[in-house]
């Protein structure tokens, strides 16, 4: 987002066939290809759901994220987190499988805007079904730092895997 544009100019909706995916390029072939070739199929098969950010009255995708459910192995969590949770071997969570911003929009805080939507949506879902945390597998150190900036915590045995407890998300202000 720039100073001259406001969040009200944007809308986040579920990916559908009218969205223009072909021009999207975030700088990662893997993330570009997923959006263009697999996101729709994964949604049809109920594997994951992709949400896209566009400007109002435009079908060009500026950014996107993909979410799915995940079972979290409780033994992988830090001890200080485990002691606050029920003693179940597998805990429910939401996987933020992908998050990408079109490269011409990098540096405009759109990634944070998308992440806030993920967290709001996750919080809403947690009121309907149990969810312990939002999980993400960072693709590199830069991505890991991005998530840590927003409070995500590294798994002790896998520094590329991070989580944000639902108890923390509940405390965030999304005004």
C-alpha positions in Angstrom: 0.0 0.0 0.0 1.3 3.4 -0.8 0.5 6.6 1.1 -1.8 7.6 -1.7 -3.8 4.4 -1.7 -5.9 3.0 1.0 -6.9 -0.5 2.0 -10.4 0.3 1.0 -9.3 0.2 -2.6 -8.6 -3.5 -2.3 -10.6 -6.6 -1.8 -9.7 -10.1 -0.8 -11.8 -12.8 -2.2 -11.6 -16.5 -2.9 -9.9 -17.3 -6.1 -12.3 -18.0 -9.0 -12.0 -18.4 -12.8 -12.7 -14.7 -13.5 -9.4 -13.7 -11.8 -6.5 -12.9 -14.1 -3.7 -15.2 -13.0 -1.5 -15.3 -16.1 0.2 -11.9 -15.6 1.0 -12.6 -11.9 4.7 -12.8 -11.2 6.1 -12.6 -7.6 9.7 -13.6 -8.4 9.3 -17.2 -7.4 8.5 -19.6 -10.3 7.2 -22.1 -7.8 4.7 -19.7 -6.3 3.7 -18.3 -9.7 3.1 -21.8 -11.1 1.1 -22.9 -8.1 -1.3 -19.9 -8.6 -1.6 -20.4 -12.3 -1.9 -24.2 -12.5 -2.8 -25.8 -9.2 -4.6 -23.5 -6.9 -8.0 -23.9 -8.6 -7.7 -27.7 -8.7 -6.6 -27.9 -5.1 -9.7 -25.9 -4.1 -12.0 -28.2 -6.2 -10.5 -31.2 -4.4 -10.9 -29.6 -1.0 -7.2 -29.7 -0.3 -6.7 -26.0 0.2 -8.3 -22.6 -0.5 -6.6 -19.7 -2.2 -7.6 -16.1 -1.5 -6.5 -13.3 -3.8 -6.1 -9.5 -3.4 -7.2 -7.3 -6.2 -8.2 -3.7 -6.6 -11.9 -3.0 -6.7 -13.2 -3.3 -10.3 -10.1 -5.2 -11.4 -9.5 -8.9 -11.9 -5.7 -8.7 -11.8 -4.2 -10.5 -8.8 -1.9 -8.3 -6.7 -1.2 -11.0 -4.1 -2.5 -14.2 -2.8 -2.4 -16.7 0.0 -3.4 -20.4 0.3 -4.6 -22.0 3.5 -5.4 -25.6 4.6 -5.9 -27.5 7.8 -3.0 -29.3 9.4 -2.3 -31.6 12.3 0.4 -30.3 14.5 2.6 -32.9 16.3 2.6 -31.6 19.8 6.1 -33.0 20.5 7.5 -30.5 17.9 6.3 -27.4 19.9 8.4 -25.7 22.5 8.0 -26.9 26.0 6.6 -23.5 27.2 3.8 -23.9 24.7 3.1 -27.6 25.2 2.5 -27.1 29.0 -0.3 -24.6 28.2 -2.1 -27.1 25.9 -4.2 -30.2 26.4 -2.1 -33.4 26.3 -3.1 -34.6 22.8 -0.5 -36.0 20.4 -1.9 -34.1 17.4 -3.3 -30.6 17.7 -5.5 -28.8 15.1 -4.0 -25.9 13.2 -4.3 -23.8 10.0 -1.5 -24.1 7.5 -0.6 -20.9 5.7 0.8 -22.9 2.7 1.6 -19.9 0.4 1.7 -16.2 0.5 3.0 -14.1 -2.4 2.8 -10.5 -3.7 3.2 -9.5 -7.4 6.7 -8.2 -7.8 5.6 -4.7 -9.0 3.9 -4.3 -5.6 6.8 -5.5 -3.4 7.6 -3.0 -0.6 4.1 -1.7 -0.3 3.2 -3.7 2.9 0.8 -5.9 1.0 2.3 -9.0 2.5 1.4 -7.8 5.9 -2.1 -6.9 4.8 -2.6 -10.4 3.4 -1.1 -11.9 6.6 -3.5 -9.9 8.7 -6.4 -11.3 6.6 -5.1 -14.8 7.2 -5.0 -14.3 10.9 -8.5 -12.7 11.0 -9.9 -15.5 9.0 -8.1 -18.1 11.2 -9.5 -16.4 14.3 -13.0 -16.6 12.9 -12.6 -20.2 12.0 -11.3 -21.0 15.5 -14.6 -19.9 17.0 -16.4 -22.5 14.9 -13.9 -25.4 15.2 -10.9 -25.9 17.4 -7.6 -24.5 16.2 -4.4 -24.2 18.1 -2.2 -22.1 15.9 -1.4 -20.9 12.4 1.6 -22.7 10.9 3.9 -21.6 8.1 6.9 -23.2 6.4 9.1 -20.3 5.4 10.8 -20.7 2.0 13.9 -18.9 3.0 15.5 -16.7 5.7 13.9 -13.5 4.4 10.4 -15.1 4.6 11.2 -16.4 8.1 12.2 -12.9 9.3 8.9 -11.6 7.8 6.8 -14.0 9.8 8.9 -13.5 13.0 8.3 -9.7 12.6 4.6 -10.5 13.1 5.2 -12.7 16.1 5.6 -16.1 14.7 7.8 -18.5 16.7 10.3 -21.0 15.2 9.8 -24.7 15.9 12.8 -25.8 18.0 13.9 -28.6 15.7 13.0 -26.9 12.4 13.8 -23.2 12.1 12.0 -22.9 8.7 8.8 -24.0 10.3 7.0 -21.3 12.4 3.8 -20.9 14.3 1.6 -18.3 15.9 -0.6 -19.6 18.7 -4.3 -18.8 18.5 -4.0 -17.3 22.0 -1.7 -14.7 20.6 -3.9 -14.0 17.5 -6.8 -13.4 19.9 -4.9 -10.5 21.5 -4.1 -8.8 18.2 -6.0 -5.7 17.1 -7.3 -5.8 13.5 -8.8 -2.3 13.4 
